[in-house]
């Protein structure tokens, strides 16, 4: 099985390592090398569509693509607790990182896919991007960018069902994972709720392995449960 994995953070590295252990052909795209045995690394800023097209143009299409790139906080931004803290710059930056790369990937893939291509495209989303599940409020930039990602996945699912009926595009919610993204927000979690990247990778691959084109355009949690928008 040929995989493209976008992003070299904790979950991206764990997915690449797990797939390599299974004997899959792995290409990982990130700014810095993951230094993983059996993984082909390509230097890439996944938010840069032109660079993505250049790097991927000559590569054979994979069977599966997983976009793990995401941002909850950074040196510049922290999750907003009140609407007064929201800025247009923060919102646009979250959309650039959390929403745009999956759309850029879908453009690149769609331009090269054949009608019966059995490709699986998955993007890491989040339960907090569900509008119906939002009971806590706050985190405006992150929630909005993930809700936009979920709508992008739904849109792609509708389009691909017509153009590429053997393909499937989904969002995957990894749960709370011990990575740099979640580190500032893990205090007080119930025992057993925090997963290691390796555990998350196993769960996500199991969900992805079981998907069919009939499930395209939907969002699933790490345990296979569907999350409604």
N, C-alpha and C positions, 0 to 999 in steps of 0.2 A: 504494500500500500504506500502510495506517495503522499506525503503531507507537506503543506506549507504552514508554518507557525509564525505568526506575526507578533513580535514583542518578546523580549528576553528577560522579563521580570520573573518573579518567583513561580507563577503558574506556567508561564511560557516555557521556562527552563524545565520544569517538572514534566510538562506534557512532552517536550522533545525527548527527554531522557526515557520516559515510559515507552514512547513509540519506538525509540531506538532499541530498547531492550526486547521489544516484540519482533524486531527485524524489519521494521518499516524504513522507507527512505525518507529522511527528514531534511528539510531546508528551513532554517530559522532566520528570520529577517529582523534585525535590531540594530541599534546604534553601536553597541559594544558586543564583543565576542562572548558567547556563553561558555566557550572552552569545554564542550561536551564531546566525548568520544562518539563517533558514528553520526555526527550531526554536521551537515553542510551549512556554514554561516555566510550570510550576505549582509554587508553593512548597509543599513537603510533607516531613514527617518520615515516611519510608516504614515505620518501625516502629510508627506510630500508626494502628491500624485505623480508629478513628472518623474521624480526619482524612482518611484515604484514601477512605473511603466518601463523605464530604462533598464532597471535591474531584472525585471521579470520577463522582458520581451522574448528572450531566446530560451527560456526555460520551458520544458514540457509541462503541460497542465497536470496538476496533481488530482488525486481522487478526493482529497479532503483538505480544506483550508480552515484554520482556526485563528481568529483575531483575538489576541489577549490584551491588546493595548488599552489602557484606561487611566484616568486621573480622578482622584477624589480630592486630593490636596497637593500642594507643592510649596516651594519656598515663597512663592508669591501669593498663593490663595489658600484659604481655609474654608471649610464648609460654613455656609451662612446659617446663623440661628434666627435672624430676623430679616425682614424684607429690606430694612434700611441698609443692610450690609451688602446687598446685591449690587454689582456693577455690570455694565455692558461688556467690559473687557473680560471679567471673570466668566461670564456666561459664554461669550464667543470662544474663549480659550477652551472651556470644557466641551463645547460642541466640536471644536477642531480636533480634540484628542479622543473623545468618547463616541462621537457620531460619524464624523467624516471618513475615517479610514475604512470602515466597513463599506460605505458607499463607493469609495474609490476602488476598493478591491472588487466589488460587484461589477463596476464598469469595466475594469480590466478583464475579468473572467468572462463576462457576458459577450464581449467583443470577440472572444476566441472559442467559445463553447460551441459544440455541435448540438443539434436538437435533442439527441438521445444521450447526452453526456450525464452520467450518474454522479455528478459532483455533489459533495456536501460542504456547505459553507456555514460555519458557526462563529458567532461573535459573543464574547463574554459580556453579558448585560448585568442587571441587578434587580432584585425584588423591589428596591426603592424607586425604580423607574415605572412601577405599576401605578396607574392613577387610582384604580379601584382599591388598591391595598394601602394607600397612603393615609396613615393615621397619625403620624408624628409631625408632619410638616417640616419646614426648614430644609437645609441642604439644597437650596434652589438650583444652583448651577448644575450640580451633579444629577439631581432628580430629573431636571428638564432635559439634560443631554442624554440620559439613559432612556427616558420616555421617547425622545426623538429617535434614538437607536431602535427601540422596539417598533415604532411606526415604520421606520425604514425597512426593517426585517419583514413586517407585514406586507408592505408595498412590494418588496422583492418577491415574496412568496406568491403573491397574486400574479405578478408579471412572469415569473419563471414557470408557473403552472401552465401558462400558455406557450411560452417559448421553449422551455426546457423541462418537459414533464417528468423526466427521470431524475431531475436534480432536487435538492432540498436545501433551504436556508433557514436557520433557526438562531434564536438567542439562548444562551446558556447562563444560568445563575450559579456560580460556584459555591455559594454559601460564604460564610466568614472564614477567610483563609489567613494564615500567619504570613503576611507579606508586608512590604513597606506601605502599601496602600491602606491596609487596615490597622497597622500597628498602633496609631494614636487612639484607636476607638475600641480596643479589645478588653480594657479593664472591666471587671465585673461580669464577664460573660459566664453563663452557666457551664459547669464542667461538661466537656465533650462537644461543645458547640463550635469551638475553634479547630479547624482542620489544618493539617500540614499541607504544603503545596503538593506533596506526593500523594496524599489521600485524595485531595481535590482532583488531581490529574486522573487518577484511577476512576473516580466517580464520573467525571466528565466524559472520558473515553467510553465508558460503559453506556452512558446515555446516547452518545453520538453513534455508537455501533448499532443501537437498536432503532434508529430513526428511519422513516420511510418518506417518500415524497408526499404522502397524504398529510404529513405533519408539518409541511413547509409553512413558513410564515409565523410560527408560534414560538413561545418562550417557555423553557423548561428549567426546573431547578436541578441541582446536582443529584437528587434522588429520583429523578424521572417525573416528578410531579409537575403538571402544567401550571404556569403562573398566568393569570388573566390580566390584560392591560388595564 
